[in-house]
Amino acid sequence: MLRVRPVHFTSRIEEWEQLLTDLGMVKTLEDGTWREFDAASGRIALQHTPADAENDGTTSLAVEVGDVEEFARRTNLAASETGNTPAELTPADIGDSCRITGEDGFSFMADKATHWAQCADADTGLAVVGVWFTEDTAAATATLSSIGARFRPVPDADETADFTAKNGGVLMVRPGSGPARSGFGFEYDGDLDALGQRLTSAGHKVTVTEEAFSRSLHVANPDTAAKPGAAGGNQPGGLHIPPTIWISKRAPLGG
């Protein structure tokens, strides 16, 4: 199995829970400072962190798998033609997971799924999107292919690549300058205007962007209230905190 499940670190976990709920996600796990929310496709984990923590407001790309050892074996076998072995099992005392490392040095975790079923009560149009920003988009694309993600054609594919995960969620490769980093957002395969109205009625600040191949909603990021300087995008240490969370209308091409 393969499911997209980014981990978002935040000191404003209640505000994030409200936003995810208003988006149509359903909380399926709460364990102390850790909470998980299901979309119709994909999952997001929230991890509470102190407001003065360096990682407050940041997101780590992550996926869920069934058998971690088998996943690592298949990933390394698929990547062997390029001479790479991107998957490395973590020590047993850390947990049942492995780390995937790309040629650009970017890495993300593949964790054993704590619960397999996707919540049927979530908004049926919503999908979680994990993004890998990198200067080496070709290598990142090859790595995502190695983990078993399914390539999805998109209209503007010059330096970008989209993938779907068998058990839910979307993975994207996008060009970015400087050190590789992760991001996340959503796709919506439904009435985007109705979703925007729903979010506005719930008290969220929403704007609309018309793009070359799609339209997107942009919802105020709850973390920027805790870190006023985040509106500029970058925090001390080079951490990137976007001022808004995007929900894009699904492009007409793709499977």
VEXFI-123176 format. One line per 3 residues: number of its first residue (from 1); for each residue x, y, z of N, C-alpha, C. Coordinates in nm, 3 decimals, decimal comma. Layout:
BEGIN
NUM> X/Y/Z/X/Y/Z/X/Y/Z ~ ... .
//
This chain:
BEGIN
1> 0,083/-0,119/0,000/0,000/0,000/0,000/0,086/0,125/0,000 ~ 0,031/0,236/-0,043/0,100/0,365/-0,040/-0,005/0,474/-0,026 ~ 0,009/0,553/0,079/-0,084/0,664/0,103/-0,003/0,789/0,137 .
4> -0,042/0,901/0,080/0,022/1,030/0,111/-0,027/1,077/0,248 ~ 0,068/1,111/0,339/0,030/1,158/0,472/0,138/1,255/0,527 ~ 0,133/1,381/0,481/0,227/1,480/0,535/0,207/1,498/0,686 .
7> 0,313/1,543/0,753/0,306/1,574/0,895/0,327/1,725/0,912 ~ 0,228/1,792/0,970/0,237/1,936/0,989/0,262/1,965/1,137 ~ 0,366/2,043/1,165/0,404/2,079/1,302/0,350/2,218/1,332 .
10> 0,277/2,231/1,441/0,212/2,359/1,469/0,185/2,378/1,617 ~ 0,195/2,504/1,660/0,154/2,539/1,797/0,007/2,575/1,802 ~ -0,057/2,584/1,686/-0,199/2,622/1,678/-0,281/2,503/1,629 .
13> -0,272/2,396/1,704/-0,331/2,270/1,659/-0,484/2,277/1,659 ~ -0,544/2,352/1,751/-0,690/2,362/1,752/-0,740/2,438/1,630 ~ -0,668/2,546/1,593/-0,706/2,622/1,474/-0,691/2,538/1,348 .
16> -0,586/2,455/1,345/-0,567/2,367/1,230/-0,675/2,259/1,225 ~ -0,710/2,207/1,341/-0,818/2,107/1,342/-0,947/2,167/1,288 ~ -0,976/2,291/1,323/-1,098/2,355/1,274/-1,092/2,373/1,122 .
19> -0,977/2,417/1,070/-0,963/2,437/0,926/-0,980/2,304/0,851 ~ -0,914/2,200/0,897/-0,923/2,072/0,829/-1,066/2,017/0,835 ~ -1,132/2,038/0,947/-1,272/1,994/0,959/-1,361/2,071/0,862 .
22> -1,339/2,203/0,853/-1,419/2,286/0,762/-1,392/2,251/0,615 ~ -1,272/2,201/0,586/-1,241/2,157/0,452/-1,314/2,027/0,415 ~ -1,362/1,957/0,516/-1,431/1,831/0,491/-1,353/1,709/0,532 .
25> -1,243/1,727/0,607/-1,167/1,614/0,656/-1,227/1,565/0,787 ~ -1,193/1,442/0,824/-1,248/1,380/0,944/-1,134/1,331/1,032 ~ -1,137/1,369/1,160/-1,034/1,323/1,253/-1,053/1,174/1,280 .
28> -0,948/1,096/1,256/-0,956/0,952/1,273/-0,864/0,900/1,382 ~ -0,778/0,986/1,435/-0,687/0,943/1,542/-0,645/1,064/1,624 ~ -0,648/1,049/1,756/-0,594/1,150/1,847/-0,518/1,077/1,956 .
31> -0,389/1,103/1,963/-0,302/1,035/2,059/-0,207/1,138/2,119 ~ -0,252/1,201/2,229/-0,171/1,305/2,292/-0,156/1,425/2,202 ~ -0,032/1,455/2,162/-0,005/1,573/2,078/-0,014/1,541/1,929 .
34> -0,057/1,421/1,895/-0,062/1,375/1,755/-0,206/1,354/1,713 ~ -0,245/1,409/1,597/-0,380/1,391/1,545/-0,371/1,360/1,395 ~ -0,461/1,273/1,348/-0,466/1,241/1,207/-0,604/1,270/1,152 .
37> -0,606/1,322/1,027/-0,730/1,360/0,959/-0,733/1,298/0,821 ~ -0,846/1,238/0,786/-0,862/1,175/0,656/-0,937/1,267/0,560 ~ -0,886/1,277/0,437/-0,964/1,329/0,325/-1,021/1,207/0,253 .
40> -1,097/1,230/0,148/-1,141/1,116/0,067/-1,021/1,045/0,006 ~ -0,915/1,122/-0,019/-0,793/1,067/-0,077/-0,673/1,127/-0,005 ~ -0,607/1,047/0,075/-0,491/1,095/0,150/-0,525/1,130/0,293 .
43> -0,423/1,159/0,370/-0,435/1,181/0,514/-0,333/1,286/0,556 ~ -0,363/1,361/0,664/-0,270/1,458/0,720/-0,255/1,431/0,869 ~ -0,132/1,439/0,919/-0,107/1,429/1,062/-0,068/1,567/1,114 .
46> -0,125/1,605/1,228/-0,085/1,726/1,299/-0,003/1,686/1,421 ~ 0,111/1,748/1,439/0,194/1,726/1,557/0,210/1,858/1,630 ~ 0,160/1,863/1,754/0,172/1,988/1,831/0,318/2,013/1,867 .
49> 0,358/2,140/1,854/0,493/2,181/1,889/0,484/2,316/1,957 ~ 0,575/2,351/2,048/0,570/2,481/2,115/0,581/2,597/2,017 ~ 0,523/2,710/2,056/0,523/2,827/1,968/0,663/2,879/1,940 .
52> 0,757/2,853/2,029/0,894/2,901/2,008/0,982/2,796/1,942 ~ 0,924/2,683/1,902/1,003/2,578/1,837/1,039/2,619/1,696 ~ 1,155/2,579/1,651/1,203/2,618/1,519/1,117/2,560/1,408 .
55> 1,056/2,444/1,433/0,977/2,380/1,328/0,830/2,419/1,331 ~ 0,791/2,513/1,418/0,651/2,553/1,425/0,606/2,611/1,292 ~ 0,499/2,554/1,235/0,446/2,602/1,109/0,503/2,533/0,986 .
58> 0,585/2,432/1,004/0,646/2,363/0,891/0,581/2,227/0,867 ~ 0,605/2,173/0,749/0,546/2,046/0,709/0,653/1,953/0,656 ~ 0,647/1,828/0,698/0,736/1,725/0,646/0,659/1,633/0,553 .
61> 0,712/1,610/0,435/0,652/1,512/0,345/0,665/1,374/0,407 ~ 0,560/1,294/0,398/0,564/1,157/0,449/0,457/1,075/0,379 ~ 0,479/0,944/0,377/0,381/0,851/0,322/0,360/0,739/0,423 .
64> 0,249/0,667/0,405/0,221/0,549/0,484/0,230/0,426/0,394 ~ 0,281/0,317/0,450/0,292/0,191/0,377/0,243/0,078/0,467 ~ 0,227/-0,040/0,407/0,181/-0,156/0,483/0,297/-0,228/0,551 .
67> 0,380/-0,294/0,474/0,496/-0,368/0,522/0,621/-0,284/0,492 ~ 0,681/-0,227/0,594/0,792/-0,134/0,573/0,912/-0,202/0,509 ~ 0,948/-0,320/0,556/1,064/-0,389/0,501/1,043/-0,423/0,354 .
70> 0,925/-0,471/0,318/0,896/-0,505/0,180/0,893/-0,378/0,093 ~ 0,840/-0,270/0,147/0,839/-0,143/0,075/0,981/-0,097/0,045 ~ 1,069/-0,105/0,146/1,209/-0,064/0,126/1,277/-0,153/0,023 .
73> 1,251/-0,282/0,028/1,313/-0,375/-0,067/1,270/-0,342/-0,210 ~ 1,140/-0,322/-0,230/1,089/-0,294/-0,364/1,139/-0,159/-0,416 ~ 1,145/-0,061/-0,326/1,195/0,071/-0,367/1,338/0,064/-0,414 .
76> 1,423/-0,003/-0,337/1,564/-0,014/-0,375/1,583/-0,098/-0,500 ~ 1,500/-0,200/-0,517/1,508/-0,281/-0,638/1,470/-0,198/-0,761 ~ 1,364/-0,117/-0,748/1,320/-0,034/-0,860/1,424/0,072/-0,895 .
79> 1,498/0,119/-0,795/1,597/0,225/-0,819/1,734/0,169/-0,855 ~ 1,752/0,038/-0,852/1,885/-0,021/-0,869/1,945/0,006/-1,006 ~ 1,862/0,025/-1,108/1,914/0,051/-1,243/1,991/0,182/-1,249 .
82> 1,959/0,275/-1,160/2,029/0,403/-1,157/2,147/0,401/-1,060 ~ 2,168/0,287/-0,995/2,277/0,276/-0,900/2,245/0,332/-0,763 ~ 2,118/0,361/-0,736/2,079/0,420/-0,608/2,005/0,320/-0,522 .
85> 2,014/0,339/-0,393/1,932/0,265/-0,296/1,872/0,368/-0,200 ~ 1,762/0,432/-0,242/1,709/0,547/-0,165/1,644/0,512/-0,033 ~ 1,604/0,386/-0,012/1,530/0,349/0,110/1,624/0,290/0,214 .
88> 1,615/0,342/0,336/1,697/0,291/0,447/1,607/0,272/0,569 ~ 1,603/0,150/0,620/1,522/0,121/0,738/1,577/0,196/0,858 ~ 1,487/0,248/0,942/1,529/0,318/1,063/1,556/0,217/1,174 .
91> 1,637/0,253/1,273/1,659/0,162/1,386/1,528/0,124/1,454 ~ 1,523/0,004/1,508/1,399/-0,048/1,565/1,345/0,038/1,678 ~ 1,435/0,105/1,754/1,388/0,185/1,867/1,324/0,316/1,824 .
94> 1,340/0,353/1,697/1,279/0,476/1,646/1,136/0,449/1,600 ~ 1,112/0,333/1,542/0,978/0,301/1,495/0,982/0,218/1,370 ~ 0,866/0,173/1,328/0,854/0,089/1,210/0,841/0,178/1,088 .
97> 0,955/0,219/1,032/0,954/0,313/0,921/1,086/0,304/0,845 ~ 1,092/0,371/0,732/1,217/0,384/0,660/1,226/0,525/0,603 ~ 1,349/0,565/0,574/1,374/0,699/0,520/1,409/0,686/0,372 .
100> 1,342/0,768/0,290/1,370/0,775/0,148/1,451/0,901/0,122 ~ 1,566/0,887/0,060/1,653/1,002/0,035/1,676/1,017/-0,116 ~ 1,648/1,137/-0,167/1,668/1,166/-0,308/1,810/1,208/-0,337 .
103> 1,842/1,216/-0,465/1,978/1,255/-0,505/2,009/1,400/-0,469 ~ 1,906/1,482/-0,446/1,929/1,621/-0,406/1,949/1,635/-0,256 ~ 1,948/1,524/-0,182/1,967/1,527/-0,038/1,839/1,537/0,042 .
106> 1,728/1,563/-0,026/1,599/1,571/0,042/1,555/1,431/0,086 ~ 1,495/1,421/0,204/1,449/1,292/0,251/1,311/1,304/0,314 ~ 1,239/1,194/0,313/1,109/1,188/0,378/1,087/1,048/0,431 .
109> 0,990/1,037/0,522/0,967/0,910/0,590/0,853/0,832/0,527 ~ 0,869/0,701/0,528/0,761/0,607/0,495/0,733/0,529/0,623 ~ 0,617/0,553/0,682/0,581/0,493/0,810/0,477/0,384/0,791 .
112> 0,479/0,287/0,880/0,376/0,185/0,878/0,243/0,249/0,916 ~ 0,140/0,223/0,836/0,009/0,282/0,861/-0,047/0,234/0,995 ~ -0,098/0,327/1,074/-0,159/0,291/1,202/-0,301/0,241/1,184 .
115> -0,369/0,289/1,082/-0,501/0,235/1,047/-0,517/0,246/0,896 ~ -0,565/0,142/0,834/-0,562/0,130/0,689/-0,682/0,194/0,621 ~ -0,799/0,179/0,679/-0,921/0,223/0,611/-0,927/0,375/0,600 .
118> -0,979/0,423/0,489/-0,999/0,566/0,469/-1,141/0,601/0,514 ~ -1,155/0,711/0,587/-1,285/0,748/0,641/-1,384/0,780/0,529 ~ -1,499/0,715/0,533/-1,599/0,733/0,426/-1,680/0,861/0,443 .
121> -1,666/0,929/0,558/-1,746/1,048/0,585/-1,679/1,176/0,538 ~ -1,557/1,168/0,488/-1,486/1,288/0,442/-1,547/1,338/0,311 ~ -1,527/1,468/0,283/-1,572/1,528/0,157/-1,514/1,448/0,041 .
124> -1,599/1,396/-0,044/-1,556/1,305/-0,149/-1,469/1,371/-0,256 ~ -1,466/1,504/-0,262/-1,388/1,571/-0,365/-1,248/1,609/-0,324 ~ -1,213/1,592/-0,196/-1,087/1,646/-0,144/-0,975/1,543/-0,144 .
127> -0,858/1,586/-0,193/-0,738/1,502/-0,193/-0,622/1,579/-0,132 ~ -0,539/1,511/-0,053/-0,420/1,570/0,008/-0,306/1,564/-0,092 ~ -0,231/1,674/-0,102/-0,119/1,683/-0,196/0,010/1,711/-0,120 .
130> 0,109/1,625/-0,138/0,243/1,650/-0,086/0,332/1,695/-0,199 ~ 0,415/1,798/-0,174/0,497/1,858/-0,280/0,645/1,850/-0,244 ~ 0,726/1,814/-0,342/0,872/1,810/-0,331/0,926/1,920/-0,421 .
133> 0,977/2,029/-0,360/1,039/2,138/-0,434/1,189/2,111/-0,445 ~ 1,243/2,116/-0,567/1,384/2,081/-0,585/1,440/2,143/-0,712 ~ 1,571/2,161/-0,715/1,639/2,205/-0,836/1,659/2,088/-0,932 .
136> 1,653/1,965/-0,881/1,674/1,846/-0,964/1,541/1,771/-0,977 ~ 1,453/1,825/-1,061/1,320/1,766/-1,071/1,323/1,627/-1,134 ~ 1,417/1,603/-1,225/1,423/1,472/-1,291/1,457/1,363/-1,190 .
139> 1,553/1,390/-1,102/1,591/1,290/-1,002/1,479/1,266/-0,902 ~ 1,411/1,372/-0,861/1,299/1,357/-0,767/1,187/1,275/-0,830 ~ 1,162/1,299/-0,958/1,061/1,223/-1,030/1,096/1,074/-1,032 .
142> 1,223/1,044/-1,056/1,267/0,905/-1,057/1,250/0,839/-0,920 ~ 1,277/0,914/-0,815/1,263/0,859/-0,680/1,118/0,826/-0,649 ~ 1,026/0,916/-0,684/0,884/0,889/-0,658/0,834/0,772/-0,741 .
145> 0,887/0,756/-0,859/0,852/0,638/-0,939/0,900/0,511/-0,868 ~ 1,017/0,518/-0,807/1,074/0,401/-0,740/0,991/0,356/-0,621 ~ 0,923/0,449/-0,552/0,846/0,408/-0,434/0,709/0,351/-0,473 .
148> 0,680/0,349/-0,602/0,554/0,291/-0,646/0,443/0,390/-0,671 ~ 0,475/0,521/-0,669/0,373/0,621/-0,702/0,343/0,613/-0,852 ~ 0,220/0,642/-0,889/0,174/0,628/-1,027/0,178/0,762/-1,098 .
151> 0,252/0,769/-1,206/0,265/0,894/-1,281/0,129/0,936/-1,335 ~ 0,100/1,066/-1,324/-0,025/1,121/-1,373/0,004/1,236/-1,469 ~ -0,035/1,224/-1,596/-0,008/1,333/-1,692/-0,078/1,462/-1,650 .
154> -0,011/1,574/-1,672/-0,069/1,706/-1,644/-0,040/1,797/-1,763 ~ -0,118/1,904/-1,781/-0,098/1,992/-1,898/0,038/2,060/-1,904 ~ 0,089/2,108/-1,787/0,214/2,185/-1,786/0,325/2,101/-1,724 .
157> 0,380/2,008/-1,803/0,472/1,909/-1,748/0,618/1,935/-1,783 ~ 0,657/2,060/-1,815/0,794/2,087/-1,854/0,894/2,049/-1,744 ~ 0,878/2,106/-1,626/0,967/2,075/-1,515/0,889/2,024/-1,395 .
160> 0,771/1,973/-1,419/0,687/1,927/-1,309/0,647/1,782/-1,334 ~ 0,606/1,715/-1,229/0,555/1,579/-1,240/0,454/1,556/-1,130 ~ 0,345/1,490/-1,165/0,241/1,456/-1,068/0,228/1,305/-1,059 .
163> 0,201/1,258/-0,937/0,181/1,116/-0,914/0,061/1,098/-0,822 ~ -0,003/0,983/-0,833/-0,106/0,944/-0,737/-0,055/0,825/-0,659 ~ -0,102/0,812/-0,535/-0,068/0,698/-0,452/-0,184/0,599/-0,453 .
166> -0,153/0,472/-0,455/-0,255/0,367/-0,469/-0,365/0,380/-0,365 ~ -0,329/0,414/-0,242/-0,426/0,418/-0,132/-0,466/0,560/-0,093 ~ -0,437/0,656/-0,180/-0,488/0,791/-0,158/-0,382/0,899/-0,153 .
169> -0,416/1,013/-0,211/-0,329/1,128/-0,208/-0,251/1,147/-0,337 ~ -0,193/1,267/-0,350/-0,120/1,308/-0,469/0,019/1,353/-0,427 ~ 0,120/1,319/-0,506/0,256/1,366/-0,486/0,297/1,448/-0,607 .
172> 0,358/1,564/-0,584/0,401/1,652/-0,692/0,548/1,685/-0,678 ~ 0,614/1,696/-0,793/0,750/1,750/-0,800/0,741/1,886/-0,866 ~ 0,798/1,988/-0,803/0,796/2,122/-0,857/0,936/2,185/-0,846 .
175> 0,975/2,266/-0,946/1,107/2,330/-0,940/1,113/2,432/-0,828 ~ 1,227/2,435/-0,761/1,248/2,532/-0,653/1,396/2,562/-0,639 ~ 1,430/2,684/-0,602/1,570/2,723/-0,587/1,617/2,696/-0,445 .
178> 1,746/2,675/-0,430/1,803/2,651/-0,299/1,783/2,507/-0,254 ~ 1,802/2,482/-0,124/1,788/2,346/-0,074/1,647/2,291/-0,100 ~ 1,638/2,164/-0,132/1,508/2,101/-0,155/1,425/2,107/-0,027 .
181> 1,294/2,119/-0,044/1,205/2,130/0,071/1,070/2,071/0,035 ~ 0,986/2,057/0,136/0,853/2,001/0,115/0,746/2,107/0,136 ~ 0,629/2,079/0,082/0,512/2,163/0,102/0,389/2,076/0,089 .
184> 0,273/2,134/0,113/0,151/2,057/0,094/0,035/2,150/0,065 ~ -0,069/2,090/0,009/-0,192/2,161/-0,022/-0,300/2,057/-0,050 ~ -0,397/2,097/-0,131/-0,509/2,008/-0,159/-0,552/2,020/-0,304 .
187> -0,616/1,916/-0,355/-0,689/1,922/-0,480/-0,837/1,902/-0,448 ~ -0,921/1,963/-0,531/-1,065/1,947/-0,511/-1,131/1,911/-0,642 ~ -1,195/1,796/-0,644/-1,263/1,748/-0,764/-1,414/1,767/-0,746 .
190> -1,451/1,891/-0,717/-1,591/1,924/-0,693/-1,614/2,070/-0,724 ~ -1,719/2,128/-0,667/-1,754/2,268/-0,689/-1,665/2,356/-0,603 ~ -1,562/2,414/-0,666/-1,464/2,493/-0,591/-1,528/2,618/-0,532 .
193> -1,621/2,680/-0,605/-1,688/2,799/-0,554/-1,770/2,767/-0,431 ~ -1,838/2,653/-0,431/-1,918/2,614/-0,315/-1,828/2,587/-0,195 ~ -1,711/2,526/-0,220/-1,616/2,503/-0,110/-1,567/2,636/-0,055 .
196> -1,538/2,732/-0,143/-1,494/2,863/-0,097/-1,600/2,932/-0,013 ~ -1,724/2,921/-0,054/-1,833/2,981/0,023/-1,847/2,915/0,160 ~ -1,828/2,784/0,162/-1,838/2,711/0,288/-1,728/2,755/0,384 .
199> -1,606/2,771/0,332/-1,495/2,814/0,417/-1,514/2,958/0,465 ~ -1,563/3,043/0,376/-1,589/3,182/0,414/-1,694/3,190/0,522 ~ -1,800/3,112/0,508/-1,908/3,110/0,608/-1,857/3,060/0,742 .
202> -1,754/2,977/0,741/-1,698/2,925/0,865/-1,599/3,022/0,929 ~ -1,575/3,137/0,862/-1,491/3,240/0,920/-1,349/3,246/0,867 ~ -1,319/3,171/0,762/-1,184/3,171/0,705/-1,172/3,277/0,596 .
205> -1,056/3,339/0,587/-1,029/3,435/0,482/-0,988/3,360/0,357 ~ -1,064/3,376/0,247/-1,043/3,299/0,125/-1,027/3,393/0,006 ~ -0,927/3,365/-0,078/-0,910/3,435/-0,205/-0,907/3,332/-0,316 .
208> -0,930/3,379/-0,441/-0,933/3,290/-0,557/-0,826/3,335/-0,656 ~ -0,752/3,239/-0,710/-0,650/3,268/-0,811/-0,684/3,194/-0,938 ~ -0,684/3,267/-1,050/-0,705/3,205/-1,181/-0,568/3,174/-1,239 .
211> -0,545/3,047/-1,271/-0,416/3,005/-1,323/-0,431/2,954/-1,466 ~ -0,318/2,925/-1,529/-0,322/2,887/-1,671/-0,407/2,764/-1,696 ~ -0,397/2,665/-1,607/-0,467/2,540/-1,632/-0,571/2,507/-1,525 .
214> -0,585/2,592/-1,423/-0,681/2,562/-1,317/-0,708/2,686/-1,233 ~ -0,802/2,674/-1,142/-0,831/2,777/-1,043/-0,796/2,723/-0,905 ~ -0,757/2,814/-0,815/-0,721/2,772/-0,681/-0,783/2,864/-0,577 .
217> -0,822/2,804/-0,467/-0,857/2,881/-0,348/-0,732/2,894/-0,261 ~ -0,722/3,007/-0,193/-0,612/3,027/-0,098/-0,674/3,069/0,034 ~ -0,650/2,987/0,138/-0,710/3,007/0,269/-0,600/3,051/0,366 .
220> -0,630/3,150/0,448/-0,531/3,201/0,543/-0,473/3,088/0,628 ~ -0,342/3,084/0,636/-0,270/2,981/0,713/-0,282/3,011/0,863 ~ -0,336/2,920/0,943/-0,349/2,946/1,087/-0,216/2,977/1,155 .
223> -0,105/2,931/1,100/0,024/2,953/1,164/0,072/3,096/1,155 ~ 0,024/3,171/1,055/0,074/3,307/1,040/0,023/3,398/1,152 ~ -0,086/3,359/1,217/-0,134/3,437/1,331/-0,039/3,423/1,449 .
226> 0,024/3,306/1,460/0,119/3,284/1,568/0,255/3,344/1,537 ~ 0,286/3,357/1,408/0,415/3,411/1,364/0,389/3,522/1,263 ~ 0,363/3,644/1,309/0,327/3,752/1,217/0,427/3,771/1,104 .
229> 0,555/3,749/1,128/0,655/3,766/1,023/0,647/3,662/0,914 ~ 0,563/3,559/0,935/0,554/3,451/0,837/0,493/3,497/0,706 ~ 0,428/3,612/0,706/0,368/3,660/0,580/0,473/3,678/0,472 .
232> 0,598/3,696/0,512/0,705/3,708/0,414/0,750/3,575/0,358 ~ 0,707/3,465/0,422/0,738/3,333/0,368/0,849/3,260/0,440 ~ 0,958/3,328/0,473/1,071/3,259/0,533/1,097/3,305/0,676 .
235> 1,123/3,210/0,762/1,156/3,238/0,901/1,306/3,222/0,922 ~ 1,358/3,271/1,038/1,499/3,250/1,067/1,535/3,103/1,054 ~ 1,653/3,075/0,996/1,693/2,938/0,974/1,652/2,887/0,837 .
238> 1,583/2,969/0,758/1,546/2,931/0,623/1,419/2,851/0,613 ~ 1,343/2,837/0,724/1,219/2,761/0,719/1,113/2,841/0,645 ~ 1,038/2,772/0,563/0,938/2,837/0,477/0,798/2,815/0,533 .
241> 0,729/2,924/0,564/0,591/2,917/0,613/0,505/3,000/0,520 ~ 0,425/2,935/0,436/0,343/3,010/0,341/0,229/3,084/0,412 ~ 0,189/3,201/0,364/0,081/3,276/0,428/-0,056/3,215/0,405 .
244> -0,069/3,131/0,302/-0,199/3,069/0,273/-0,181/2,921/0,244 ~ -0,292/2,848/0,256/-0,298/2,708/0,216/-0,381/2,701/0,088 ~ -0,331/2,630/-0,013/-0,398/2,628/-0,143/-0,481/2,502/-0,161 .
247> -0,593/2,521/-0,230/-0,680/2,412/-0,273/-0,706/2,433/-0,421 ~ -0,649/2,345/-0,504/-0,654/2,363/-0,648/-0,760/2,275/-0,711 ~ -0,829/2,333/-0,809/-0,920/2,253/-0,889/-0,840/2,152/-0,968 .
250> -0,882/2,026/-0,964/-0,806/1,923/-1,032/-0,798/1,951/-1,181 ~ -0,675/1,936/-1,237/-0,654/1,961/-1,380/-0,732/1,861/-1,463 ~ -0,772/1,900/-1,585/-0,855/1,812/-1,667/-0,789/1,683/-1,710 .
253> -0,653/1,682/-1,720/-0,584/1,560/-1,753/-0,550/1,485/-1,626 ~ -0,528/1,357/-1,635/-0,484/1,280/-1,519/-0,578/1,166/-1,490 ~ -0,524/1,073/-1,410/-0,604/0,958/-1,373/-0,613/0,942/-1,225 .
//
